[in-house]
Structures are given as C-alpha cells and as structure tokens.
Amino acid sequence: AESRKDGIHRMHTHLLSGYENWLSVIGEQRVSIGVGCLEQRSLTAKKLHECCLYLLIWGEAANLRFMPEMCAFIFHCAREHRPG
C-alpha cells in the first residue's frame, strides 16, 4: 500500500507541475489539499482525484494541449467548482 501512495504522489507532482508553475506566473497561491487534519488515506484520494480530473481535461483538450496555460486555467476552474 505504501508504494501505491508513493506512486500517486509522484504522478500528482509530475502531472500538476505545469499547473503549479502557471499559478506562480499569475500570482495565485494553490489551495492546499492537505488543509486540516486529513488522514493520509483521504489526502491520497484527493491527489488521485486531481490527477484524474487533469487527465480527463487533457484528454478532451485536443489542440489546447499545445496551450498548457489554457489547460491549467480549465483545470483551475474545474478544481475550484463545488456543486451547490
């Protein structure tokens, strides 16, 4: 189970590094997914959820893949969306 958590963490870091760079360029700070006293299992699930969301957006992005800042913007909007 530990290797699975490490793999998810590495994948999350790799996939979202461009998003992190985009946030720093526009002067935004990333809202941490580790806020509060989340247990490690919940944190890993949230990282996996973000990876899936990013890959779903990337997979449907077609020509937008050549505009990584646009993919980052769409991911940012989708990540921040919370159904009412």
C-alpha positions in Angstrom: 0.0 0.0 0.0 2.9 2.4 0.7 4.2 2.0 -2.8 0.8 2.9 -4.2 0.7 6.1 -2.1 4.2 7.0 -3.4 3.2 6.3 -7.0 0.1 8.5 -6.7 2.2 11.3 -5.1 4.9 11.1 -7.9 2.2 11.1 -10.6 0.4 14.1 -8.9 3.7 16.0 -8.7 4.6 15.2 -12.3 1.1 15.9 -13.8 0.4 19.1 -11.9 3.9 20.7 -12.1 2.8 22.9 -15.1 -0.3 23.9 -13.1 1.9 24.9 -10.2 4.1 27.0 -12.5 1.1 28.6 -14.1 -0.2 29.6 -10.6 3.1 31.2 -9.7 3.1 33.2 -13.0 -0.3 34.6 -12.4 0.4 35.3 -8.8 -2.1 32.8 -7.3 -1.5 30.5 -4.5 -2.6 26.9 -4.7 -5.2 25.9 -2.2 -3.7 23.1 -0.3 -5.5 19.8 -0.4 -3.8 18.8 2.9 -5.5 21.5 5.0 -6.8 20.5 8.4 -6.3 17.1 9.9 -7.0 14.9 6.9 -5.9 11.4 7.3 -3.2 10.2 4.8 -5.7 8.0 3.0 -8.0 10.9 2.3 -5.1 13.1 1.1 -4.0 10.3 -1.3 -7.6 10.0 -2.6 -7.7 13.8 -3.2 -4.4 13.7 -5.1 -5.8 10.8 -7.2 -9.0 12.8 -7.8 -6.9 15.8 -9.0 -4.8 13.5 -11.3 -8.0 12.0 -12.8 -9.6 15.5 -13.3 -6.4 16.8 -15.0 -6.2 13.8 -17.3 -9.8 14.0 -18.3 -9.4 17.6 -19.2 -6.1 16.9 -21.0 -7.7 14.0 -22.9 -10.5 16.2 -24.2 -8.4 19.2 -24.8 -7.4 18.4 -28.4 -5.5 21.4 -29.8 -5.5 23.1 -26.4 -2.8 20.7 -25.4 -0.4 23.0 -27.3 -1.5 25.8 -24.9 -0.7 24.4 -21.5 -1.7 27.7 -19.8 -5.3 27.1 -21.2 -5.3 23.6 -19.8 -4.1 24.9 -16.5 -6.9 27.5 -16.5 -9.6 24.9 -17.3 -8.2 22.6 -14.6 -8.2 25.5 -12.1 -11.8 26.3 -12.8 -12.9 22.7 -12.6 -10.9 22.1 -9.4 -12.5 25.2 -7.7 -16.0 24.3 -8.8 -18.1 23.0 -6.0 -21.6 21.9 -6.8 -24.1 23.8 -4.7 
